[in-house]
Amino acid sequence: MAPRVDSVASGDALPERADVVIVGGGIIGASAALFLAQKGVSVALCEKGHIAGEQSSRNWGWCRKMVRDPRELPLIIESLRLWERMNETVEAETGFRTCGIMYLADSAADLAQLETWLDHAREYQLDTHAIGAAEVAERLPGLTKKWAGALYTPSDGKGEPELAAPAIAAAAQRAGAALVQHCAVRGIETAAGRVAGVVTEKGRIPCDAVVLAGGSWSRLFCGNLGVELPQLKVLGSVMRTERLDGGPEVSASGGRFGYRKRMDGGYTISTLGVRTIDIVPDSFRLAPEYLPAVRIHWRKLRFRFGAKFAEEWRMKRRWSLDEPTPFEAVRTLDPEPDPVILDRARDSIAESFPIFRNARIAETWGGMMDVMPDAIPVISAVDALPGFFIATGFSGHGFGIGPGAGRLVADMVAGGPTIVDPTPFRLSRFTDGSNPRPHPMAS
Ligand SMILES: Cc1cc2nc3c(=O)[nH]c(=O)nc-3n(C[C@H](O)[C@H](O)[C@H](O)COP(=O)(O)OP(=O)(O)OC[C@H]3O[C@@H](n4cnc5c(N)ncnc54)[C@H](O)[C@@H]3O)c2cc1C
């Protein structure tokens, strides 16, 4: 099953040319299109399926600064500023609300561990702070399990994934961006060593720059261009309840659950950080790069070996631009959720909040996240191909940072000052000897 995403009307015809073509209509591509169009740049956004069909409509909707990798903090702070006025900017409902987010701690030792992140909060004057058991109970009505305390950020928020990227894409269209759905981009054409256009399944668009915002498809797209992007996929599994009155407003995670109250009065529920990993050929190709991340997170990873290996083994990795590509073969990646994860999340949330015991589950779904070895994105020009930019690898937390990332890549493409320093997100960190590692606490 897949969440019901707001649809965005778009034409079938390709523009005759564009300054910039964006590949992928998730929250990143839609935001980049909006900010480029607002700068007066002519932009075309091509999406192989429909806007927000993949991760951008399937996520929990958390927009959080708390327990982020410090390298992402300047960008998420800017992103939350953009979210706060997003409904006004796009003249539509994105569901963004400041609601507060809480990370519950089981024991004093857990709380002490969470508190180590407060050094970063202080550096950026964030309102993240530790609270005790009594305040946790007061802020989370219906909670019966006793927690030792929590890390709490009142200014963190939430958006509605089914509404947000479509609303941003529609605003980009009104600002002048050309939007073409059901239009896979097969690759990039070059002239004199730089980007000269894209070839799509519907024809060619001459352009000066390309932004790849292809989510979990980005590695495949780059591979055909001879650009190495060390990206892997991991499965997240989610469910939503029917309307449930009397539950908590603040989003929280603890034990094996995490939730957000939705605008429809139900809850989106899952398990923070627990992910299913299908072993595929890329798992072996990229094993050395991912070893540090696996060492940190192995307790939360569920490895599976099955049909996915053969499926990806058979998938075409190289093609010429006049033949159909894997992008056309899978309009919308709609993976089955992992029932083991969902059962754990359901039992765990019911143990803490009895109100969830009889909650009716309206829907379950899976979403394929795109991750990087150091769990922060690539937002970068590609030195080997002038005019080619990548904004991908958001590692399971790209919804909240999405508007900021879209703005950053738009600034980079347009030239001039950027909203934050993009250096931590450069692609070359994987080859320049920096040996980038994930932050041990960040999620
Ligand atoms: C279960 C789950 C829970 C999550 N929870 C959160 C959360 O609470 N908070 C948070 O901040 N983040 C969360 N995330 C992560 C967040 O959803 C992603 O980081 C973010 O949506 C990534 O956006 P994107 O635009 O890069 O990718 P996507 O939304 O995946 O969009 C990429 C698009 O590119 C298109 N595409 C790919 N290749 C081509 C091509 N060649 N031609 C044309 N189109 C192409 C695809 O069809 C797709 O629509 C979660 C993710 C999942 C799966």
The ligand as a Tripos MOL2 file, in Angstrom:
@<TRIPOS>MOLECULE
LIG
   53    58     1     0     0
SMALL
NO_CHARGES

@<TRIPOS>ATOM
      1 C1          9.8530    5.2660    6.2270 C.3       1 LIG1
      2 C2         10.5960    6.5580    6.1560 C.ar      1 LIG1
      3 C3         10.5390    7.4420    7.2350 C.ar      1 LIG1
      4 C4         11.2240    8.6610    7.1690 C.ar      1 LIG1
      5 N1         11.0160    9.5810    8.1580 N.ar      1 LIG1
      6 C5         11.5690   10.8210    8.0340 C.ar      1 LIG1
      7 C6         11.2640   11.8460    8.9730 C.ar      1 LIG1
      8 O1         10.4510   11.6790    9.8800 O.2       1 LIG1
      9 N2         11.8770   13.0410    8.8240 N.ar      1 LIG1
     10 C7         12.7580   13.2910    7.8210 C.ar      1 LIG1
     11 O2         13.3180   14.3880    7.7700 O.2       1 LIG1
     12 N3         12.9970   12.3600    6.8670 N.ar      1 LIG1
     13 C8         12.4270   11.1400    6.9430 C.ar      1 LIG1
     14 N4         12.6520   10.1970    5.9890 N.ar      1 LIG1
     15 C9         13.5620   10.5000    4.8960 C.3       1 LIG1
     16 C10        12.9220   11.3700    3.8450 C.3       1 LIG1
     17 O3         11.6630   10.8650    3.4680 O.3       1 LIG1
     18 C11        13.8490   11.4230    2.6340 C.3       1 LIG1
     19 O4         15.1700   11.7320    3.0400 O.3       1 LIG1
     20 C12        13.3960   12.4880    1.6440 C.3       1 LIG1
     21 O5         12.0390   12.3120    1.3310 O.3       1 LIG1
     22 C13        14.2410   12.3630    0.3920 C.3       1 LIG1
     23 O6         13.6830   13.1790   -0.6000 O.3       1 LIG1
     24 P1         14.2080   13.0860   -2.0930 P.3       1 LIG1
     25 O7         13.4850   14.1210   -2.8530 O.co2     1 LIG1
     26 O8         15.6990   13.0880   -2.0730 O.co2     1 LIG1
     27 O9         13.8460   11.5950   -2.5580 O.3       1 LIG1
     28 P2         12.4860   10.9440   -3.0270 P.3       1 LIG1
     29 O10        11.3200   11.4220   -2.2790 O.co2     1 LIG1
     30 O11        12.7320    9.4740   -3.0080 O.co2     1 LIG1
     31 O12        12.3370   11.4630   -4.5050 O.3       1 LIG1
     32 C14        13.1740   11.0620   -5.5490 C.3       1 LIG1
     33 C15        12.3320   11.0630   -6.8180 C.3       1 LIG1
     34 O13        13.1710   10.9350   -7.9430 O.3       1 LIG1
     35 C16        12.4660   10.2150   -8.9320 C.3       1 LIG1
     36 N5         13.4690    9.7390   -9.8880 N.ar      1 LIG1
     37 C17        14.5410    8.9470   -9.6430 C.ar      1 LIG1
     38 N6         15.2490    8.7550  -10.7550 N.ar      1 LIG1
     39 C18        14.6220    9.4220  -11.7560 C.ar      1 LIG1
     40 C19        14.8800    9.5870  -13.1530 C.ar      1 LIG1
     41 N7         15.9380    9.0260  -13.7330 N.pl3     1 LIG1
     42 N8         14.0270   10.3450  -13.8770 N.ar      1 LIG1
     43 C20        12.9490   10.9480  -13.2860 C.ar      1 LIG1
     44 N9         12.6590   10.7910  -11.9610 N.ar      1 LIG1
     45 C21        13.4910   10.0560  -11.2090 C.ar      1 LIG1
     46 C22        11.7720    9.1240   -8.1220 C.3       1 LIG1
     47 O14        10.6830    8.5790   -8.8190 O.3       1 LIG1
     48 C23        11.3740    9.8840   -6.8670 C.3       1 LIG1
     49 O15        10.0570   10.3680   -6.9330 O.3       1 LIG1
     50 C24        12.0010    8.9580    6.0370 C.ar      1 LIG1
     51 C25        12.0570    8.0750    4.9580 C.ar      1 LIG1
     52 C26        11.3490    6.8890    5.0010 C.ar      1 LIG1
     53 C27        11.3740    5.9640    3.8190 C.3       1 LIG1
@<TRIPOS>BOND
     1     1     2 1
     2     2     3 ar
     3     2    52 ar
     4     3     4 ar
     5     4     5 ar
     6     4    50 ar
     7     5     6 ar
     8     6     7 ar
     9     6    13 1
    10     7     8 2
    11     7     9 ar
    12     9    10 ar
    13    10    11 2
    14    10    12 ar
    15    12    13 ar
    16    13    14 ar
    17    14    15 1
    18    14    50 ar
    19    15    16 1
    20    16    17 1
    21    16    18 1
    22    18    19 1
    23    18    20 1
    24    20    21 1
    25    20    22 1
    26    22    23 1
    27    23    24 1
    28    24    25 2
    29    24    26 1
    30    24    27 1
    31    27    28 1
    32    28    29 2
    33    28    30 1
    34    28    31 1
    35    31    32 1
    36    32    33 1
    37    33    34 1
    38    33    48 1
    39    34    35 1
    40    35    36 1
    41    35    46 1
    42    36    37 ar
    43    36    45 ar
    44    37    38 ar
    45    38    39 ar
    46    39    40 ar
    47    39    45 ar
    48    40    41 1
    49    40    42 ar
    50    42    43 ar
    51    43    44 ar
    52    44    45 ar
    53    46    47 1
    54    46    48 1
    55    48    49 1
    56    50    51 ar
    57    51    52 ar
    58    52    53 1
@<TRIPOS>SUBSTRUCTURE
     1 LIG1         1 GROUP 0 **** ****
